[in-house]
């Protein structure tokens, strides 16, 4: 799932704008996201899009 979501995201954003975070390294993050990863989060607004999502949903989220 994560690889599929990343491939979709790379089609819409430059890789330099993408930050990957491994949730295993932080207990709080693991608890928050473990059942809906991968999650795309807009840092500036805090809005999140959790898996599953389509290419169209991702595109609308980013716009």
N, CA, C and O atoms as a Tripos MOL2 file, in Angstrom:
@<TRIPOS>MOLECULE
protein
  252   251    63     0     0
PROTEIN
NO_CHARGES

@<TRIPOS>ATOM
      1 N           0.8180   -1.1910    0.0000 N.3       1 UNK1
      2 CA          0.0000    0.0000    0.0000 C.3       1 UNK1
      3 C           0.8610    1.2530    0.0000 C.2       1 UNK1
      4 O           0.5950    2.1880   -0.7550 O.2       1 UNK1
      5 N           1.8770    1.2800    0.8300 N.am      2 UNK2
      6 CA          2.7060    2.4780    0.9230 C.3       2 UNK2
      7 C           3.4230    2.7650   -0.3990 C.2       2 UNK2
      8 O           3.5260    3.9190   -0.8150 O.2       2 UNK2
      9 N           3.9130    1.7200   -1.0490 N.am      3 UNK3
     10 CA          4.5980    1.9130   -2.3180 C.3       3 UNK3
     11 C           3.6320    2.4240   -3.3800 C.2       3 UNK3
     12 O           3.9880    3.2800   -4.1900 O.2       3 UNK3
     13 N           2.4180    1.9010   -3.3760 N.am      4 UNK4
     14 CA          1.4050    2.3410   -4.3380 C.3       4 UNK4
     15 C           1.0360    3.8050   -4.0980 C.2       4 UNK4
     16 O           0.9330    4.5830   -5.0470 O.2       4 UNK4
     17 N           0.8400    4.1750   -2.8550 N.am      5 UNK5
     18 CA          0.5010    5.5610   -2.5170 C.3       5 UNK5
     19 C           1.6440    6.5050   -2.8810 C.2       5 UNK5
     20 O           1.4000    7.5990   -3.3910 O.2       5 UNK5
     21 N           2.8770    6.1020   -2.6270 N.am      6 UNK6
     22 CA          4.0300    6.9260   -2.9710 C.3       6 UNK6
     23 C           4.1290    7.1210   -4.4740 C.2       6 UNK6
     24 O           4.4050    8.2280   -4.9380 O.2       6 UNK6
     25 N           3.9110    6.0790   -5.2270 N.am      7 UNK7
     26 CA          3.9520    6.1920   -6.6910 C.3       7 UNK7
     27 C           2.8930    7.1690   -7.1880 C.2       7 UNK7
     28 O           3.1490    7.9550   -8.1000 O.2       7 UNK7
     29 N           1.7090    7.1220   -6.5940 N.am      8 UNK8
     30 CA          0.6440    8.0490   -6.9640 C.3       8 UNK8
     31 C           1.0370    9.4820   -6.6070 C.2       8 UNK8
     32 O           0.8040   10.4080   -7.3850 O.2       8 UNK8
     33 N           1.6260    9.6570   -5.4430 N.am      9 UNK9
     34 CA          2.0040   10.9800   -4.9670 C.3       9 UNK9
     35 C           3.1140   11.5950   -5.8140 C.2       9 UNK9
     36 O           3.0900   12.7910   -6.1030 O.2       9 UNK9
     37 N           4.0790   10.7800   -6.2090 N.am     10 UNK10
     38 CA          5.1910   11.2580   -7.0300 C.3      10 UNK10
     39 C           4.7050   11.7780   -8.3780 C.2      10 UNK10
     40 O           5.3520   12.6440   -8.9670 O.2      10 UNK10
     41 N           3.5970   11.2770   -8.8710 N.am     11 UNK11
     42 CA          3.0360   11.7660  -10.1300 C.3      11 UNK11
     43 C           2.4890   13.1890   -9.9810 C.2      11 UNK11
     44 O           2.3240   13.9010  -10.9710 O.2      11 UNK11
     45 N           2.2110   13.5990   -8.7430 N.am     12 UNK12
     46 CA          1.5750   14.8940   -8.5110 C.3      12 UNK12
     47 C           2.4810   15.9380   -7.8690 C.2      12 UNK12
     48 O           2.2340   17.1360   -8.0070 O.2      12 UNK12
     49 N           3.5160   15.5060   -7.1780 N.am     13 UNK13
     50 CA          4.4050   16.4270   -6.4680 C.3      13 UNK13
     51 C           5.8620   16.0770   -6.7280 C.2      13 UNK13
     52 O           6.1900   14.9110   -6.9500 O.2      13 UNK13
     53 N           6.7440   17.0820   -6.7040 N.am     14 UNK14
     54 CA          8.1770   16.7730   -6.7750 C.3      14 UNK14
     55 C           8.5980   15.9830   -5.5270 C.2      14 UNK14
     56 O           8.1050   16.2310   -4.4270 O.2      14 UNK14
     57 N           9.4960   15.0530   -5.7150 N.am     15 UNK15
     58 CA          9.9400   14.2210   -4.5870 C.3      15 UNK15
     59 C          10.5160   15.0520   -3.4410 C.2      15 UNK15
     60 O          10.4470   14.6380   -2.2840 O.2      15 UNK15
     61 N          11.0810   16.2130   -3.7500 N.am     16 UNK16
     62 CA         11.6480   17.0780   -2.7210 C.3      16 UNK16
     63 C          10.5750   17.5990   -1.7560 C.2      16 UNK16
     64 O          10.8960   18.0060   -0.6400 O.2      16 UNK16
     65 N           9.3190   17.5870   -2.1750 N.am     17 UNK17
     66 CA          8.2250   18.0650   -1.3290 C.3      17 UNK17
     67 C           7.5770   16.9490   -0.5060 C.2      17 UNK17
     68 O           6.6240   17.1950    0.2330 O.2      17 UNK17
     69 N           8.0910   15.7320   -0.6330 N.am     18 UNK18
     70 CA          7.5170   14.5770    0.0500 C.3      18 UNK18
     71 C           8.4380   14.1550    1.1840 C.2      18 UNK18
     72 O           9.6330   13.9430    0.9800 O.2      18 UNK18
     73 N           7.8740   14.0360    2.3810 N.am     19 UNK19
     74 CA          8.6330   13.5580    3.5310 C.3      19 UNK19
     75 C           8.0260   12.2320    3.9870 C.2      19 UNK19
     76 O           6.8470   12.1670    4.3340 O.2      19 UNK19
     77 N           8.8300   11.1960    3.9830 N.am     20 UNK20
     78 CA          8.3800    9.8800    4.4270 C.3      20 UNK20
     79 C           8.7200    9.7120    5.9020 C.2      20 UNK20
     80 O           9.8360   10.0070    6.3300 O.2      20 UNK20
     81 N           7.7490    9.2380    6.6700 N.am     21 UNK21
     82 CA          7.9610    9.0200    8.1030 C.3      21 UNK21
     83 C           7.6020    7.5760    8.4300 C.2      21 UNK21
     84 O           6.5030    7.1150    8.1190 O.2      21 UNK21
     85 N           8.5290    6.8690    9.0550 N.am     22 UNK22
     86 CA          8.3000    5.4910    9.4710 C.3      22 UNK22
     87 C           7.6430    5.5160   10.8450 C.2      22 UNK22
     88 O           8.2730    5.9220   11.8220 O.2      22 UNK22
     89 N           6.4030    5.0940   10.9310 N.am     23 UNK23
     90 CA          5.6600    5.1920   12.1900 C.3      23 UNK23
     91 C           6.1610    4.2330   13.2610 C.2      23 UNK23
     92 O           5.8200    4.3900   14.4340 O.2      23 UNK23
     93 N           6.9490    3.2600   12.8870 N.am     24 UNK24
     94 CA          7.4550    2.2760   13.8420 C.3      24 UNK24
     95 C           8.3940    2.9300   14.8570 C.2      24 UNK24
     96 O           8.5480    2.4330   15.9730 O.2      24 UNK24
     97 N           9.0150    4.0320   14.4740 N.am     25 UNK25
     98 CA         10.0100    4.6900   15.3280 C.3      25 UNK25
     99 C           9.4140    5.4980   16.4760 C.2      25 UNK25
    100 O          10.1480    5.9260   17.3660 O.2      25 UNK25
    101 N           8.0990    5.7150   16.4760 N.am     26 UNK26
    102 CA          7.4850    6.5610   17.4970 C.3      26 UNK26
    103 C           6.1670    5.9440   17.9500 C.2      26 UNK26
    104 O           5.2500    5.7630   17.1490 O.2      26 UNK26
    105 N           6.0780    5.6240   19.2360 N.am     27 UNK27
    106 CA          4.9000    4.9340   19.7670 C.3      27 UNK27
    107 C           3.6120    5.7440   19.5610 C.2      27 UNK27
    108 O           2.5790    5.1750   19.2080 O.2      27 UNK27
    109 N           3.6640    7.0490   19.7770 N.am     28 UNK28
    110 CA          2.4800    7.8960   19.6150 C.3      28 UNK28
    111 C           2.0070    7.9080   18.1580 C.2      28 UNK28
    112 O           0.8140    7.7830   17.8820 O.2      28 UNK28
    113 N           2.9450    8.0580   17.2460 N.am     29 UNK29
    114 CA          2.6080    8.0540   15.8220 C.3      29 UNK29
    115 C           2.0660    6.6970   15.4110 C.2      29 UNK29
    116 O           1.1150    6.6240   14.6330 O.2      29 UNK29
    117 N           2.6510    5.6280   15.9160 N.am     30 UNK30
    118 CA          2.1850    4.2740   15.6190 C.3      30 UNK30
    119 C           0.7450    4.0960   16.0820 C.2      30 UNK30
    120 O          -0.0810    3.5500   15.3500 O.2      30 UNK30
    121 N           0.4430    4.5500   17.2860 N.am     31 UNK31
    122 CA         -0.9100    4.4320   17.8260 C.3      31 UNK31
    123 C          -1.9060    5.2260   16.9850 C.2      31 UNK31
    124 O          -3.0200    4.7650   16.7370 O.2      31 UNK31
    125 N          -1.5110    6.4040   16.5530 N.am     32 UNK32
    126 CA         -2.3980    7.2780   15.7840 C.3      32 UNK32
    127 C          -2.6930    6.7330   14.3970 C.2      32 UNK32
    128 O          -3.8340    6.7960   13.9400 O.2      32 UNK32
    129 N          -1.6840    6.2000   13.7200 N.am     33 UNK33
    130 CA         -1.8230    5.8760   12.3040 C.3      33 UNK33
    131 C          -1.8120    4.3940   11.9430 C.2      33 UNK33
    132 O          -2.0020    4.0690   10.7710 O.2      33 UNK33
    133 N          -1.6050    3.4980   12.8690 N.am     34 UNK34
    134 CA         -1.3580    2.1010   12.5330 C.3      34 UNK34
    135 C          -2.4340    1.4330   11.6830 C.2      34 UNK34
    136 O          -2.1230    0.5170   10.9220 O.2      34 UNK34
    137 N          -3.6730    1.8590   11.7880 N.am     35 UNK35
    138 CA         -4.7490    1.1970   11.0520 C.3      35 UNK35
    139 C          -5.1600    1.9210    9.7760 C.2      35 UNK35
    140 O          -6.0550    1.4540    9.0710 O.2      35 UNK35
    141 N          -4.5280    3.0550    9.4610 N.am     36 UNK36
    142 CA         -4.9250    3.7720    8.2550 C.3      36 UNK36
    143 C          -3.7440    4.2460    7.4170 C.2      36 UNK36
    144 O          -3.8690    5.1950    6.6430 O.2      36 UNK36
    145 N          -2.6080    3.5920    7.5670 N.am     37 UNK37
    146 CA         -1.4600    3.9640    6.7540 C.3      37 UNK37
    147 C          -1.6120    3.3820    5.3530 C.2      37 UNK37
    148 O          -2.2530    2.3440    5.1850 O.2      37 UNK37
    149 N          -1.0470    4.0160    4.3680 N.am     38 UNK38
    150 CA         -0.3320    5.2780    4.4390 C.3      38 UNK38
    151 C          -1.2850    6.4660    4.5790 C.2      38 UNK38
    152 O          -2.4510    6.4070    4.1880 O.2      38 UNK38
    153 N          -0.7510    7.5380    5.1450 N.am     39 UNK39
    154 CA         -1.5080    8.7700    5.3430 C.3      39 UNK39
    155 C          -0.7310    9.9060    4.6940 C.2      39 UNK39
    156 O           0.4780   10.0380    4.8820 O.2      39 UNK39
    157 N          -1.4380   10.7160    3.9350 N.am     40 UNK40
    158 CA         -0.8590   11.9170    3.3510 C.3      40 UNK40
    159 C          -1.3150   13.0770    4.2330 C.2      40 UNK40
    160 O          -2.5060   13.2210    4.5080 O.2      40 UNK40
    161 N          -0.3700   13.8980    4.6730 N.am     41 UNK41
    162 CA         -0.7140   15.0160    5.5610 C.3      41 UNK41
    163 C          -0.1600   16.3140    4.9920 C.2      41 UNK41
    164 O           0.9980   16.3850    4.5820 O.2      41 UNK41
    165 N          -1.0060   17.3370    4.9740 N.am     42 UNK42
    166 CA         -0.5620   18.6790    4.5880 C.3      42 UNK42
    167 C          -0.0180   19.3500    5.8470 C.2      42 UNK42
    168 O          -0.7620   19.5950    6.7970 O.2      42 UNK42
    169 N           1.2420   19.6370    5.8490 N.am     43 UNK43
    170 CA          1.8880   20.2220    7.0160 C.3      43 UNK43
    171 C           1.2870   21.5880    7.3440 C.2      43 UNK43
    172 O           1.0700   21.9040    8.5140 O.2      43 UNK43
    173 N           1.0170   22.4010    6.3180 N.am     44 UNK44
    174 CA          0.5390   23.7630    6.5660 C.3      44 UNK44
    175 C          -0.8650   23.8150    7.1700 C.2      44 UNK44
    176 O          -1.1860   24.7670    7.8810 O.2      44 UNK44
    177 N          -1.7060   22.8170    6.9050 N.am     45 UNK45
    178 CA         -3.0780   22.8360    7.4220 C.3      45 UNK45
    179 C          -3.3570   21.7380    8.4410 C.2      45 UNK45
    180 O          -4.2910   21.8530    9.2350 O.2      45 UNK45
    181 N          -2.5580   20.6800    8.4270 N.am     46 UNK46
    182 CA         -2.7950   19.5470    9.3030 C.3      46 UNK46
    183 C          -3.8320   18.5660    8.7630 C.2      46 UNK46
    184 O          -4.0960   17.5410    9.3900 O.2      46 UNK46
    185 N          -4.4230   18.8690    7.6030 N.am     47 UNK47
    186 CA         -5.4110   17.9590    7.0070 C.3      47 UNK47
    187 C          -4.7330   16.6650    6.5710 C.2      47 UNK47
    188 O          -3.5870   16.6690    6.1220 O.2      47 UNK47
    189 N          -5.4590   15.5600    6.7100 N.am     48 UNK48
    190 CA         -4.9090   14.2440    6.3810 C.3      48 UNK48
    191 C          -5.8340   13.4760    5.4490 C.2      48 UNK48
    192 O          -7.0550   13.6350    5.4810 O.2      48 UNK48
    193 N          -5.2270   12.6460    4.6240 N.am     49 UNK49
    194 CA         -5.9390   11.7290    3.7380 C.3      49 UNK49
    195 C          -5.3740   10.3440    4.0050 C.2      49 UNK49
    196 O          -4.2140   10.0690    3.6980 O.2      49 UNK49
    197 N          -6.2030    9.4660    4.5810 N.am     50 UNK50
    198 CA         -5.7550    8.1160    4.9190 C.3      50 UNK50
    199 C          -6.1470    7.1000    3.8610 C.2      50 UNK50
    200 O          -7.1300    7.2810    3.1420 O.2      50 UNK50
    201 N          -5.3840    6.0550    3.7770 N.am     51 UNK51
    202 CA         -5.6170    4.9620    2.8260 C.3      51 UNK51
    203 C          -6.8830    4.2260    3.1960 C.2      51 UNK51
    204 O          -7.1450    4.0650    4.3880 O.2      51 UNK51
    205 N          -7.6660    3.7810    2.2770 N.am     52 UNK52
    206 CA         -7.4580    3.7910    0.8280 C.3      52 UNK52
    207 C          -7.9460    5.0950    0.2010 C.2      52 UNK52
    208 O          -8.9330    5.6850    0.6410 O.2      52 UNK52
    209 N          -7.2310    5.5280   -0.8350 N.am     53 UNK53
    210 CA         -7.6600    6.6840   -1.6190 C.3      53 UNK53
    211 C          -7.2870    6.4520   -3.0720 C.2      53 UNK53
    212 O          -6.3430    5.7260   -3.3840 O.2      53 UNK53
    213 N          -8.0460    7.0790   -3.9490 N.am     54 UNK54
    214 CA         -7.8120    6.9560   -5.3860 C.3      54 UNK54
    215 C          -6.8860    8.0760   -5.8510 C.2      54 UNK54
    216 O          -6.6130    9.0200   -5.1100 O.2      54 UNK54
    217 N          -6.4140    7.9570   -7.0740 N.am     55 UNK55
    218 CA         -5.5860    9.0060   -7.6690 C.3      55 UNK55
    219 C          -6.3750   10.3190   -7.7030 C.2      55 UNK55
    220 O          -5.8210   11.3810   -7.4220 O.2      55 UNK55
    221 N          -7.6460   10.2510   -8.0410 N.am     56 UNK56
    222 CA         -8.4810   11.4430   -8.1050 C.3      56 UNK56
    223 C          -8.6440   12.0730   -6.7190 C.2      56 UNK56
    224 O          -8.5440   13.2920   -6.5810 O.2      56 UNK56
    225 N          -8.8930   11.2600   -5.7010 N.am     57 UNK57
    226 CA         -9.0200   11.7830   -4.3370 C.3      57 UNK57
    227 C          -7.7140   12.4520   -3.8910 C.2      57 UNK57
    228 O          -7.7350   13.5060   -3.2550 O.2      57 UNK57
    229 N          -6.5980   11.8400   -4.2280 N.am     58 UNK58
    230 CA         -5.2950   12.4060   -3.8790 C.3      58 UNK58
    231 C          -5.0830   13.7270   -4.5970 C.2      58 UNK58
    232 O          -4.6140   14.6930   -3.9950 O.2      58 UNK58
    233 N          -5.4180   13.7760   -5.8570 N.am     59 UNK59
    234 CA         -5.2630   14.9970   -6.6430 C.3      59 UNK59
    235 C          -6.1240   16.1300   -6.0520 C.2      59 UNK59
    236 O          -5.6630   17.2650   -5.9320 O.2      59 UNK59
    237 N          -7.3540   15.8190   -5.6920 N.am     60 UNK60
    238 CA         -8.2480   16.8160   -5.0810 C.3      60 UNK60
    239 C          -7.7160   17.2620   -3.7250 C.2      60 UNK60
    240 O          -7.8240   18.4370   -3.3730 O.2      60 UNK60
    241 N          -7.1500   16.3450   -2.9730 N.am     61 UNK61
    242 CA         -6.5980   16.6670   -1.6630 C.3      61 UNK61
    243 C          -5.4270   17.6350   -1.7840 C.2      61 UNK61
    244 O          -5.3030   18.5680   -0.9910 O.2      61 UNK61
    245 N          -4.5820   17.4170   -2.7610 N.am     62 UNK62
    246 CA         -3.4020   18.2450   -2.9580 C.3      62 UNK62
    247 C          -3.7710   19.6290   -3.5030 C.2      62 UNK62
    248 O          -3.1170   20.6210   -3.1830 O.2      62 UNK62
    249 N          -4.8150   19.6870   -4.3210 N.am     63 UNK63
    250 CA         -5.2050   20.9660   -4.9690 C.3      63 UNK63
    251 C          -5.6460   22.0130   -3.9830 C.2      63 UNK63
    252 O          -5.9990   23.1240   -4.3780 O.2      63 UNK63
@<TRIPOS>BOND
     1     1     2 1
     2     2     3 1
     3     3     4 2
     4     3     5 am
     5     5     6 1
     6     6     7 1
     7     7     8 2
     8     7     9 am
     9     9    10 1
    10    10    11 1
    11    11    12 2
    12    11    13 am
    13    13    14 1
    14    14    15 1
    15    15    16 2
    16    15    17 am
    17    17    18 1
    18    18    19 1
    19    19    20 2
    20    19    21 am
    21    21    22 1
    22    22    23 1
    23    23    24 2
    24    23    25 am
    25    25    26 1
    26    26    27 1
    27    27    28 2
    28    27    29 am
    29    29    30 1
    30    30    31 1
    31    31    32 2
    32    31    33 am
    33    33    34 1
    34    34    35 1
    35    35    36 2
    36    35    37 am
    37    37    38 1
    38    38    39 1
    39    39    40 2
    40    39    41 am
    41    41    42 1
    42    42    43 1
    43    43    44 2
    44    43    45 am
    45    45    46 1
    46    46    47 1
    47    47    48 2
    48    47    49 am
    49    49    50 1
    50    50    51 1
    51    51    52 2
    52    51    53 am
    53    53    54 1
    54    54    55 1
    55    55    56 2
    56    55    57 am
    57    57    58 1
    58    58    59 1
    59    59    60 2
    60    59    61 am
    61    61    62 1
    62    62    63 1
    63    63    64 2
    64    63    65 am
    65    65    66 1
    66    66    67 1
    67    67    68 2
    68    67    69 am
    69    69    70 1
    70    70    71 1
    71    71    72 2
    72    71    73 am
    73    73    74 1
    74    74    75 1
    75    75    76 2
    76    75    77 am
    77    77    78 1
    78    78    79 1
    79    79    80 2
    80    79    81 am
    81    81    82 1
    82    82    83 1
    83    83    84 2
    84    83    85 am
    85    85    86 1
    86    86    87 1
    87    87    88 2
    88    87    89 am
    89    89    90 1
    90    90    91 1
    91    91    92 2
    92    91    93 am
    93    93    94 1
    94    94    95 1
    95    95    96 2
    96    95    97 am
    97    97    98 1
    98    98    99 1
    99    99   100 2
   100    99   101 am
   101   101   102 1
   102   102   103 1
   103   103   104 2
   104   103   105 am
   105   105   106 1
   106   106   107 1
   107   107   108 2
   108   107   109 am
   109   109   110 1
   110   110   111 1
   111   111   112 2
   112   111   113 am
   113   113   114 1
   114   114   115 1
   115   115   116 2
   116   115   117 am
   117   117   118 1
   118   118   119 1
   119   119   120 2
   120   119   121 am
   121   121   122 1
   122   122   123 1
   123   123   124 2
   124   123   125 am
   125   125   126 1
   126   126   127 1
   127   127   128 2
   128   127   129 am
   129   129   130 1
   130   130   131 1
   131   131   132 2
   132   131   133 am
   133   133   134 1
   134   134   135 1
   135   135   136 2
   136   135   137 am
   137   137   138 1
   138   138   139 1
   139   139   140 2
   140   139   141 am
   141   141   142 1
   142   142   143 1
   143   143   144 2
   144   143   145 am
   145   145   146 1
   146   146   147 1
   147   147   148 2
   148   147   149 am
   149   149   150 1
   150   150   151 1
   151   151   152 2
   152   151   153 am
   153   153   154 1
   154   154   155 1
   155   155   156 2
   156   155   157 am
   157   157   158 1
   158   158   159 1
   159   159   160 2
   160   159   161 am
   161   161   162 1
   162   162   163 1
   163   163   164 2
   164   163   165 am
   165   165   166 1
   166   166   167 1
   167   167   168 2
   168   167   169 am
   169   169   170 1
   170   170   171 1
   171   171   172 2
   172   171   173 am
   173   173   174 1
   174   174   175 1
   175   175   176 2
   176   175   177 am
   177   177   178 1
   178   178   179 1
   179   179   180 2
   180   179   181 am
   181   181   182 1
   182   182   183 1
   183   183   184 2
   184   183   185 am
   185   185   186 1
   186   186   187 1
   187   187   188 2
   188   187   189 am
   189   189   190 1
   190   190   191 1
   191   191   192 2
   192   191   193 am
   193   193   194 1
   194   194   195 1
   195   195   196 2
   196   195   197 am
   197   197   198 1
   198   198   199 1
   199   199   200 2
   200   199   201 am
   201   201   202 1
   202   202   203 1
   203   203   204 2
   204   203   205 am
   205   205   206 1
   206   206   207 1
   207   207   208 2
   208   207   209 am
   209   209   210 1
   210   210   211 1
   211   211   212 2
   212   211   213 am
   213   213   214 1
   214   214   215 1
   215   215   216 2
   216   215   217 am
   217   217   218 1
   218   218   219 1
   219   219   220 2
   220   219   221 am
   221   221   222 1
   222   222   223 1
   223   223   224 2
   224   223   225 am
   225   225   226 1
   226   226   227 1
   227   227   228 2
   228   227   229 am
   229   229   230 1
   230   230   231 1
   231   231   232 2
   232   231   233 am
   233   233   234 1
   234   234   235 1
   235   235   236 2
   236   235   237 am
   237   237   238 1
   238   238   239 1
   239   239   240 2
   240   239   241 am
   241   241   242 1
   242   242   243 1
   243   243   244 2
   244   243   245 am
   245   245   246 1
   246   246   247 1
   247   247   248 2
   248   247   249 am
   249   249   250 1
   250   250   251 1
   251   251   252 2
@<TRIPOS>SUBSTRUCTURE
     1 UNK1         2 RESIDUE 1 A UNK
     2 UNK2         6 RESIDUE 1 A UNK
     3 UNK3        10 RESIDUE 1 A UNK
     4 UNK4        14 RESIDUE 1 A UNK
     5 UNK5        18 RESIDUE 1 A UNK
     6 UNK6        22 RESIDUE 1 A UNK
     7 UNK7        26 RESIDUE 1 A UNK
     8 UNK8        30 RESIDUE 1 A UNK
     9 UNK9        34 RESIDUE 1 A UNK
    10 UNK10       38 RESIDUE 1 A UNK
    11 UNK11       42 RESIDUE 1 A UNK
    12 UNK12       46 RESIDUE 1 A UNK
    13 UNK13       50 RESIDUE 1 A UNK
    14 UNK14       54 RESIDUE 1 A UNK
    15 UNK15       58 RESIDUE 1 A UNK
    16 UNK16       62 RESIDUE 1 A UNK
    17 UNK17       66 RESIDUE 1 A UNK
    18 UNK18       70 RESIDUE 1 A UNK
    19 UNK19       74 RESIDUE 1 A UNK
    20 UNK20       78 RESIDUE 1 A UNK
    21 UNK21       82 RESIDUE 1 A UNK
    22 UNK22       86 RESIDUE 1 A UNK
    23 UNK23       90 RESIDUE 1 A UNK
    24 UNK24       94 RESIDUE 1 A UNK
    25 UNK25       98 RESIDUE 1 A UNK
    26 UNK26      102 RESIDUE 1 A UNK
    27 UNK27      106 RESIDUE 1 A UNK
    28 UNK28      110 RESIDUE 1 A UNK
    29 UNK29      114 RESIDUE 1 A UNK
    30 UNK30      118 RESIDUE 1 A UNK
    31 UNK31      122 RESIDUE 1 A UNK
    32 UNK32      126 RESIDUE 1 A UNK
    33 UNK33      130 RESIDUE 1 A UNK
    34 UNK34      134 RESIDUE 1 A UNK
    35 UNK35      138 RESIDUE 1 A UNK
    36 UNK36      142 RESIDUE 1 A UNK
    37 UNK37      146 RESIDUE 1 A UNK
    38 UNK38      150 RESIDUE 1 A UNK
    39 UNK39      154 RESIDUE 1 A UNK
    40 UNK40      158 RESIDUE 1 A UNK
    41 UNK41      162 RESIDUE 1 A UNK
    42 UNK42      166 RESIDUE 1 A UNK
    43 UNK43      170 RESIDUE 1 A UNK
    44 UNK44      174 RESIDUE 1 A UNK
    45 UNK45      178 RESIDUE 1 A UNK
    46 UNK46      182 RESIDUE 1 A UNK
    47 UNK47      186 RESIDUE 1 A UNK
    48 UNK48      190 RESIDUE 1 A UNK
    49 UNK49      194 RESIDUE 1 A UNK
    50 UNK50      198 RESIDUE 1 A UNK
    51 UNK51      202 RESIDUE 1 A UNK
    52 UNK52      206 RESIDUE 1 A UNK
    53 UNK53      210 RESIDUE 1 A UNK
    54 UNK54      214 RESIDUE 1 A UNK
    55 UNK55      218 RESIDUE 1 A UNK
    56 UNK56      222 RESIDUE 1 A UNK
    57 UNK57      226 RESIDUE 1 A UNK
    58 UNK58      230 RESIDUE 1 A UNK
    59 UNK59      234 RESIDUE 1 A UNK
    60 UNK60      238 RESIDUE 1 A UNK
    61 UNK61      242 RESIDUE 1 A UNK
    62 UNK62      246 RESIDUE 1 A UNK
    63 UNK63      250 RESIDUE 1 A UNK
